[in-house]
Amino acid sequence: MIVKNRYSGETYKELPETSPSETRDIIKKGYHSSKEMREIPKFRISQSLYSISENIRKRGEDLAKTISSETGKPLRESRVEVEKSSQAFVSAAEEMKYLEGASMNSGTQKTLSNHVAFSSNNPLGLILSVGPFTEPLYSISSRVAAALATGNSILLKPSSLAPISSLNLIDIVNQAELPADSVQSVLAHRNSKVTGILLNSESIGLVAFSGRSENAPAIMQKTGLKGLLMETGTSSPVIVWDDAELDSAAEAIVKSAFSFQGQSPVRAQNILIKKESFEYFRNRLIELSQQLKPGDPLDEATDYGPLIQESAAIEVENDIKNAGSNAAYVALGGHRDGSFFEPTILENVEIQSELAINQVLAPVITLHEVGSFKDAVTAANQFGAANQAGIFTSDINLVMTALDKLNTSVISVNDAPGLPTEYLGSSGPRGSITATKSMRYLMRNMIEERLALLRR
């Protein structure tokens, strides 16, 4: 498996792919390690989580440079990802305090009036994490932290495009006082035989998947009856009303939309703007976007680097050309240079088009003019269910309407989608486990609640 430096195109590191026989052996080791994890005192696990967090911070700059090299993410943003990764282990350690079993009042049921009910939480065993390239360290850190905190072992299958961050995390975890093989990795491509072995294994109790929504059905089909947590990207709508602070709204949207070259798991994509403010706001977005500087992701001055692959840049270039044949208008950008793609602003894009409905992993946003707030909400919901949405307004009544009517889990008010809400406790029924869900939600899906009925 050859990992490229996304900026230079040179080989950054070559890693051996895991064979089918090695994969079966790794699964067996992980399964046995899960039995050992059950016996570890909770305080020791908690101490280990804090230790892992601290060691991530100590190695922070090297970890950030690895993320930037293997993904093309600007160094400033990679440092933020490292900090989030460190915090994930602290969050899991703190959340362990609230995972004890409970006693329940069974007297409300006539047939159980002479019984007392108790529940206990038990680990699922071996967890499989299928990770993305978009957050190669944080996505797996949140799952590793949750798995260890709940007494499970975990097996990582990172994206073949950015696997080195996973290996770095395993190296850090191995320094903690935890059973051997509690965190392991398998290096394989998405459609390989090895991936099939992992998904079909009866030794795995839960699969946590992150990736493109079009890949989700195949994952669901292969996992069978085992537990499944999905994190699939969606297009995020943002409503900008004429009573908002338009300049600050434009700055927030540009930052959200073009972070990591538009490849962030959650970002502003479809912007709905009140008719009276449309021209000013469009021009402000163009002005701010033109100030973004391309370059080497390791350069402190770089605002955006290359896309993860040149094929991704070619794909979005073709999508924009196709949209243009359907009357879409390129207000800014639309061109590529190798793997680099300019920040792009499109107008007159059909709401039901693929560029609007699907998550676009590129620096592309669409602008839509609306006449009423009802029209804005209707249009936003036509893009499909979203993990996050945004609204810029000074009218609290509009905010409450958006909260009631928008088909989304999280609404950022006077800010753009992409805020780190996973520590705040949202648990709406969307396709995300780290973009909108809390650490508590993630951990509770890695345990099995068992019930005991005691006759008095």
N, C-alpha and C positions, 0 to 999 in steps of 0.2 A: 504494500500500500504506500504510494508516493504522496506525500503531503507537500504542496507547493507554497512558496512564499507568494502571497497573492499580489504583491506589488511588483516584484522583479520577475516572477514566473519561474524562478529557479527552484530546484528541489530543496525544501527546507529540512525534511527528514524522511527517511524511508523506513517503514515499519513492516514487520512480517504479519501477514494475515493469519488469523486463527483457523486451523483446520477443523473439519467435522469431529475427528476423534479428540482433539484438544478441547473442543467446545463441550463435548459430553463429559469429559473429565472435569472441566471447570464448573459445570452445572452440579456435578456430584460433590465437589469440594464446597461449593456455595451452600448446597442443601445441608451438608453436615455442619458447616459453620453456623447456619441458622439455628441448629439445635444447641450449639454452644452459646449463642447470643441470648437464648432464653434464660440461661443460668447466670448471666452476668448481673450483679447488683446494679440497681438503677443509678445509684450515686456514681458508680464507676463509669457508666455510660455518659452521664452528664459531665463528669470531669473530662472525659475524652473529647466530647463535643466542644467544650470551651478551649481545650488544647488545640484541636484542629483549627478552630477559628483564629486563634492567635498565630499559628504557624502559617496560615494563609496570608495574614497581614504581614508577617515577617518576610515572606517571599513575594509580596505584592507586586513589585516592579517587574520582576522576572516573569511572573504569571501574566501580567498585563501585556508585556512585550510578546509573549507566546501567542496570546489571543489575537493581537494585532497582526502578527506575522502569518498565522494560519487562516485568518478570516478576512483580513483587510480592514478590520474595524479601527478607526482612529484611536490613538493611544489614550487620549483623554477619556473616551467612552469605555475603553478596556479597563481603565483604573476603576471606573464606577462599577463595572461588572465584578471585579475582584472584591470590592468592598461589599457588594450585595452578597457575594458568595460566602464571605466571612460571617456576615450577619445572619445568614441562613442557619448556621450551626448554633449560634447564640439563641436564635428564635426557637429552634427545636429543643434545646436544653431547657429553656424557660417553659415551653409548652408541656414538657414531661410532667410538670407539677399537676396538671389538670387531666391526666389520663387514667386516674384510678377508677376502679369499679364503683358501683353504687348499689344502694338498697332501694327497692321500689315498693310502693303501697299496692299490694295485690288484693286488698280487701274490697276494692271497687267492683270486683267480679265475684258473683255469688259462689261459683264453683271453686274459687281460690280464697275464700274468706278465712280459712284456717291455715293459710300458707304465708310465708314471707319470701319475697323474691330478691335475689342478689345477682348482680352482673359482674363479670370480670373481663378484662381486655387481654386478648392473646395475639401474639404476632402471627402474621400470615405465613412466614417462613422465608422463602427466597423471592426477592423482588427483581424484576427485569426492567431496566430503564433504557428506552430507545431514545437517544438524545438528538438534538438539532445542531446545526452549525451556527444558528443565530445567536445563541448564548452558550457557547461550548463549556464554560466553567460554571456559570450560575445555575443553569437548568439542572445539571447533574448534582451540583452541590445541594440544592434544595431537596432533591430526592434522596441523596445519600444521608443527609442530616435527618430527614423524616424517617427513613428506614432504620437507621441505627437507634434513633430515639425511641422507636417502638419495638426494639428488640429483634429486628429482622436483619438478614444479610441481603446484599444487593449486588446485582450483576449489571455492568454498564455496557451497552453497545452504542458508542458515540457515533456521530456522523462520520463517514469515511472522508469527508471534506475537511474536518477539523477535530481529529482524535487526540491530539497531543495534550490538550488541557485536561482531558479525563485522566490520562496517565499521570500527569502532574498531581492531580488531586489524590489519586490512589497512593502515590508516593508519600504524600502528607499524612493521609489516613493511616498508613502502615506504621507511622511513628507513634501512633496512639496505642494505649494499652487495651487493644481489642483482639478478639480471636483471629487467627490467621484465616485468610480468604473471606473475611466478612465483607470486603469490597473488592471485586475483581472486574476485569474488562475482557471483552471479546471484540476483536477488530475484524469487521466484515462489511461488505457492501450490502445495500438495502435488499436486493433481490437474490442474494446468494443462498446456497444450501444451508450455510451456517445460521443465517437469520431465520430460516424455516425451522431448524432444529430448536432454536431458542423459543420461538413463539409456540411451538407444539409441545414443548416439554411439560410433562405432568408434575415435575418437581418445582415448577415456578408457580407461586400463588397469586401474583399480580403483575400485570404489564402496565408500565407508565410510558405512554408514547407521545412524542412531540414531532410535528412535521406538517407537511402540506396536507390540506384537507382531502385532496384527491388520492392520497396514499392511505387514508384512514380505513376505507372499506376493506382493503386487503388485509390490514392488520387485524381488524375485527373478525374477519372470516377465519384467520389462522389461530387466533387465541382460544377459540372454543368457549368453554364454560368458566375459565379462570377469570379473576377480576381484571378490569381494564379501566385505566384512567387516560383520557385523551386530552391532548393540547394541540388544537389545530387553529391556524391563523384565520382571522376574518378581516374584512375591510372595515375600518373605523370611521364613522361619520362625525363631522363637527358642524354645529350650527353657530353661525356668527350673526348676531342681531345688531341693529343699527344703534342701539343704546349702549353698546359695549365700548370698552377702551380699545379702539381698533388697532392702534399701533402695537400695544402689548399683545393683543390677540394674534397679530400677524407674526410677531417674534416667536411666540409659543408654538404656533402651527409649523413654522419653518423648522424650528428645532426638533419638533416631534416627527414631522414628515420625512426629513432628510437625515435623521440620526442613523448611523451605520449604513449610509447609502440607501435608506429606505428598506433595509432588511431586518429591522428590529421586529420582535414578535408582535408588539402592539405599537401602532403609530397612526397619526392622522393621515387619512387617504382621500376621503370624499368630503369636500367643504361646501356647505350650504349657506349662502350669503343673502341677507335681506337686499332686495332690489335697490333700495335707496343708497346702500353703501357699497354695492358690488364693484363699481369702477374704481373707487378709491382703494378698496381692500385688495382687489386684484393687482393693481399697480404697486401697492406696498409689498405684497408677497413677491412679486417679480423683482423689485428693488433689493429686498433682503436676500433672496435666493441667488442673485447675481454676485453677491459678496462672498459666497462660500468658495473656499479654495480647495482644489484637488491636490493630491500629492501622496508622498510616502506616508502610510499610516503611522510609522514610528516618528515622524516629524511632528513636533509640538504645534506647528502652525497649520497642519492639515485639518480641514473640515470634513472631507470625504475622500475615501480611497476607492479601489476597484471593487466591482461586484465579485461574488465568491467564485464565479467562473465566467469565461468569455461567452459561453453558450447562453448564460442567463442574460447577459447584456444584449446578445443577438435576438433572443426571444422577446424581450420587452420592446426592442426597436421594431420588430415586426408587428407586435401588437399595436403599437402606436400608429404605424403605417396603415394597418387594417382599420383602426378607429378613424383615421383621417379619411378613408374612403367612404365612411358612414357619416361624414359631415363634422367630425370632431376637429377642433382647432388647437394647434400647438401655440400657446402664448409664450412659452419659454422652453428652451432646451430641445429634447427629443433626439439628440445625437449621441453616439458612442465613439470612444477611441479605445479600441481593444476591449479590455474588461471594464474600463471607466464609462460611466453613463452620467450625463449632465443632469442636474436637478431639473425636473420637467413639470410644467404646469399645463394642463389641458382644459379646454372649455368645450361646451356643447357635446359632451359625452353622454350617450344614452344611459339612463339610469339602470336599465336592465342589461347593459353590455358587460362583457367579461372583465373589462378594465375597471368597472365600477363595483361589481359584485364580488369578484375574487380578490383575495389578498395578493397584492402586487409586491414582490420582493425586489423592489427597485425604487429609485428616488423619483416617484411619479405621484402627483396629486391631481384630482379632478375638481373643477369649480362649477357650482350650479347656482343659478339665480332663482330665488324664491320670493313670492309676493306676500305670503302670510305664514304665521308660525305653524298653522295646521298643515300647510303645504310642505313646510320644512320637515316636520315630524313624519308625514306620510312618505316623503321621498327618502328620508333616512332609513325608515323601516323597509323600504323596497330594496335596499342594498343587502338585506338579510340580517339575521341575528348577529350582534356584535359582542365581542368580549368587553370592549370599552367604547364610549362615545364622549364627545365634548360639547359644551355649550358656553358661549360667551354672551353675557347679558347682565344688566343691572336690575332686571325685573325678577323678583323672587317668584312671582306667579308663573312666569315662563319656565323657571327652573322646576317648579313642582309639576307643571304639565309634562315637561320632559321626563321627569322621574316616573310619572304614571304611564306615559304613552310610548316612550322609546323602547325598542326591543333590544335591550342591552343589560349587562350585569352591573357595570360601573359607569357613572357619569362624572366627568371632571368639569367642575363649574369654574369658568374663567381661567381654564387651563386646557391643554390638549391631551389626548389619550397618550398613555405610556408611563404614567406615574406608578411608582412601586406600591401598589395597593395590596400586595399579597400578605402584608403583616397586619392588615386592618380587619380582616374577618369576613369579607364577602364570600358568599357561597351559593351564588345563583346558578341555575342549571345551564351553563354554557360549556363550550368545548375547550375549556382551559383549566389547567391545574396549578400553574404558577403565575400566569399573567393576571388572573383575577381572584384566585382562590387563596385563602390564608394557609399558613403553615399548619394550623389546627385542622383545617379541612383535609389537607394532604395526609397528615399523620393518622387521622381517624379512618381514612380509607386503607391504611396499611395494618389495621388490626381487626380482629374478629371478636365481637361481643358475645360472650357465653353466659347463659342464664342458669341459675340454680334455684329450685323451689323447695323451701324447707317447711315441712309440716309441723305446726306447733302443737 
